[in-house]
Amino acid sequence: MMKYMPWLLAVIASWLIAAPFLLGYAETEPAMHNDVGVGAAMLLGALAWGVSEWRSHGLSTGMQAQRR
């Protein structure tokens, strides 16, 4: 389950970014700015974590070339 956690967090972060526009509360600026800001920070962190996990398990092209 832990290997999917960064990608699950990225999906949740994407929802936070899109929610004000999809649910119609984008005109409430404090709520919209909070959701988009937290979602963006969470998305960047989740993607960094996911890519580092991906690379550390040897799934990147650079790691595969070293194993040969």
KEKE-3310 file (N, C-alpha, C; in steps of 0.2 Angstrom, whole numbers, plus 5000, padded with zeros to 4 digits):
npx = (5004:5010:5018:5010:5005:5011:5006:4992:4990:4994:4983:4973:4977:4976:4962:4959:4964:4956:4943:4937:4933:4925:4915:4910:4913:4923:4922:4923:4935:4945:4943:4945:4959:4965:4962:4968:4981:4986:4983:4992:5005:5004:5003:5016:5024:5020:5022:5036:5040:5035:5042:5055:5054:5051:5063:5072:5069:5073:5067:5068:5075:5089:5093:5091:5100:5112:5111:5114)
npy = (4994:5006:5009:5015:5026:5040:5043:5042:5053:5063:5062:5066:5079:5085:5085:5094:5106:5107:5108:5120:5126:5116:5114:5126:5137:5146:5160:5163:5169:5168:5154:5148:5151:5145:5131:5129:5133:5124:5112:5113:5114:5101:5093:5095:5090:5077:5072:5074:5064:5053:5051:5050:5038:5030:5031:5026:5012:5007:5009:5018:5024:5026:5018:5005:5004:5003:4991:4981)
npz = (5000:5003:4993:4984:4989:4987:4975:4977:4985:4976:4968:4977:4980:4967:4967:4977:4971:4960:4965:4970:4958:4952:4961:4962:4971:4969:4969:4982:4988:4999:5003:4991:4988:4998:4996:4983:4986:4996:4990:4979:4985:4991:4980:4974:4984:4984:4971:4971:4981:4975:4963:4969:4975:4965:4957:4967:4968:4956:4944:4935:4919:4920:4930:4926:4916:4923:4929:4919)
capx = (5000:5014:5021:5005:5003:5012:5001:4985:4991:4994:4976:4969:4980:4973:4955:4959:4965:4950:4937:4933:4930:4920:4910:4907:4915:4929:4921:4924:4942:4949:4943:4948:4966:4967:4962:4973:4988:4987:4983:4998:5010:5003:5005:5023:5027:5018:5026:5044:5040:5033:5048:5061:5052:5051:5070:5076:5067:5077:5062:5070:5080:5096:5095:5091:5106:5117:5111:5115)
capy = (5000:5012:5011:5019:5032:5047:5044:5043:5060:5067:5063:5070:5086:5088:5087:5101:5112:5108:5108:5127:5128:5111:5114:5133:5142:5150:5167:5164:5170:5164:5147:5145:5152:5140:5125:5129:5133:5118:5107:5114:5111:5094:5090:5095:5085:5070:5070:5073:5058:5047:5051:5047:5031:5027:5030:5022:5005:5005:5009:5023:5021:5026:5013:4999:5004:5001:4984:4977)
capz = (5000:5004:4986:4980:4993:4984:4969:4980:4988:4971:4966:4982:4979:4961:4968:4980:4966:4955:4969:4970:4951:4950:4966:4962:4977:4967:4970:4989:4987:5004:5002:4984:4988:5003:4993:4978:4989:5000:4984:4975:4989:4992:4974:4973:4988:4982:4965:4973:4984:4970:4959:4972:4976:4958:4956:4972:4967:4950:4939:4930:4914:4922:4935:4922:4912:4927:4931:4914)
cpx = (5004:5017:5016:5003:5005:5007:4994:4985:4991:4986:4972:4971:4976:4966:4955:4960:4959:4944:4933:4930:4924:4914:4907:4908:4921:4928:4922:4932:4947:4949:4946:4956:4969:4968:4967:4980:4990:4988:4990:5004:5010:5005:5012:5026:5026:5022:5034:5044:5040:5039:5054:5060:5053:5059:5074:5074:5070:5072:5064:5075:5087:5098:5095:5097:5112:5117:5113:5122)
cpy = (5006:5014:5015:5025:5039:5048:5045:5050:5065:5068:5067:5078:5089:5089:5093:5107:5113:5109:5115:5128:5123:5112:5121:5138:5145:5157:5168:5164:5166:5157:5144:5146:5147:5133:5124:5129:5127:5112:5107:5112:5104:5090:5090:5090:5078:5068:5069:5066:5052:5046:5048:5040:5027:5025:5026:5014:5003:5005:5014:5020:5021:5020:5006:4999:5001:4994:4979:4975)
cpz = (5000:4997:4982:4983:4990:4978:4971:4982:4982:4968:4970:4981:4973:4962:4972:4976:4962:4959:4969:4963:4950:4955:4966:4968:4975:4968:4977:4989:4993:5004:4996:4985:4993:4999:4987:4981:4992:4994:4980:4979:4990:4986:4973:4977:4986:4976:4967:4976:4980:4966:4962:4974:4970:4956:4960:4971:4960:4944:4933:4925:4916:4926:4931:4918:4916:4929:4926:4914)
residu = (MET:MET:LYS:TYR:MET:PRO:TRP:LEU:LEU:ALA:VAL:ILE:ALA:SER:TRP:LEU:ILE:ALA:ALA:PRO:PHE:LEU:LEU:GLY:TYR:ALA:GLU:THR:GLU:PRO:ALA:MET:HIS:ASN:ASP:VAL:GLY:VAL:GLY:ALA:ALA:MET:LEU:LEU:GLY:ALA:LEU:ALA:TRP:GLY:VAL:SER:GLU:TRP:ARG:SER:HIS:GLY:LEU:SER:THR:GLY:MET:GLN:ALA:GLN:ARG:ARG)
# end
